[in-house]
Amino acid sequence: MEKKDFRIVFMGTPEFAVASLDALVNEGYTIAGVVTAPDKPAGRGKKLQSSAVKLYAESKGLFILQPEKLKAESFIEALKALKADLQVVVAFRMLPEIVWDMPPKGTINLHASLLPQYRGAAPINRAIMNGEAVTGLSTFFLTHEIDTGSIINRVELPIGKNETAGELHDRMMLAGADLLTTTIEQIMTDSYTAIPQDNVSVSLQTLKPAPKIFKEDCIIEWNNEGASVFNQIRGLSPYPGAYTVIHSENTEPYQLKIFTSRFEPFEDTTCTVEPGSVVIEGRTKMKIASTNGWIIATEVQQSGRKRMSVADYLRGLHDFNGLSAKNQ
């Protein structure tokens, strides 16, 4: 079969999925349709905003479906009419069986981890937050339970010691597109082997999940070790951002997000600095104490202001008395 005769329905929403869709278009596959999230109101004016995938699909003149409900009869009939050989999912919603079981070649997903590790909605963030040195990407067939289907391909990627989730996201976005095109060609030519995840050599007792990031995940606990705080900060940068609450003697407490930082262990291992203590050096350097060292913040954002360097933030800070970082 020629690529132009192989019909694909692509399902995705955010920027991460656009690189994969673009790769399939450039490879010459027939994109029978694109399924993405409905437009949503955003910003102060609450204007309807299209997803990154929709904007790309419109630029290429692709047929677009934006169902509110994936089990709706009108959507199911429209999907059937596209007569896809294969459905491809990249950063989309969980699909009902009536959808993922529809095409003769099945439905595959690109996931940003080395499955079965880090199943869930936030694998990039969670891997960095846990201090992993290696992550990867997996393609697999969808089945009933989320992120548990048989694996077709996996590729490893190193995580830089100072790399943020945003930086890793961008690298994985491009590597994922390459892995996906390889996988689809194998499926089209029936030259793949799918391995059940239970057969992958990872102890089920050591599996780490990747649940959605909630507000409580973003609160910096200064009673933790510095390496853990450092990993939390970079694992949540740039979005949604790890934060603390800054207190001083003469101003109201305010939220401060920390986007980039570095960790410096205490030179004296018997040091007993109170966790959350803030030290300003030369009005260009801001240090906050963890249990075993300093977090040196380098890029921050005070609530109601823009993201900026610590030097710029400190230039606008008027009260240096009794500074501390707490969460109440």
C-alpha positions, 0 to 999 in steps of 0.5 A: 500500500502507498502512503497516500492510500493509507487513511489516518484520523489524527486526534490531538489538542496541544502544541506537543501534538502539532509536530506529529501531525506535521510529520504525517502530512510531510510523509505523504499520508492521507489525513482523513480527518483531525479530531481536536478539542472544542474552542474554549473561551480564554483571556480577559475578553473570554474570546473563543480560542482554537487548539494548536492542532486545530490552527495547524489543521486549518492551515493545511485545509484538513477536515476537522471534528470537535466533539463535545462528547466522544460517545455522541451518535453524530460524532461516531457516525462522522468518524465512521464516514472517514473510513480510517485505516488507523487512528493516531492519538497524541495528547488527547482525551481518553477514548471510549472503546467504540472509538478506539476499536473502530479502524481495521488497523486499530488506534495507537498513542504516542506517550511521553515516557518509557512505558510502563513507567509514568502512565498518566497525564503528566509524564514529563513533569513527573519524571523531572520532579522525581529526579530521573536521568533518563526518560523516553517515548513509547508508541502503543495500541490503545485498550481499555485501561489508560496507557496499558496497551501493547508497546510497538516502539520505545526510544530513550532520551537523557534528561539534562541535570538542569533541564526544565519540563518545558525544555524537555517537552520541546525535545520530546515533541520532535523525537516523538514525531520521528518515533510515530512516523516509524511506527505508522510505516511499520503498521502500514506494512505489517512489519511490527511486533507489539509487546504486552506491557506485562512482558516488559522487564520492569517490576510492577512494584517499582512503577511510578505513576504520572498523575495530573498536576494539581495546585498542591503539587506546585507548593514548595515545601522548604522542609524538603531536601534541596535536591527535591525542591530543585527538581520540583521547580524545574519539573513544573517550569514553565507551567504551571510553576512551583511557588512559595509565599514571601513574607516580610515585616512591612508588606502583605504576603504574596505568591512568588513562582520560581522558574529556574534555580540551582541548588548549593548544599550547605558548606557546613553539614551541621548548619541549622538554618531555618527552612524557608529563610531568605537571604539577599546578597548584594541585591542581585542574589536570592537564597532560600534555605531547604533542610540541607542547602540553599535554593538560588532562585534565578528567574521568578514571577511575583503575583500580578507581575511578569516573569523576570530575573531575580536581579530585576525582581530585587530591584523592585523589592522595597522591604527586605526586613524579615524576609521568609518563604512560607505557605501560610 
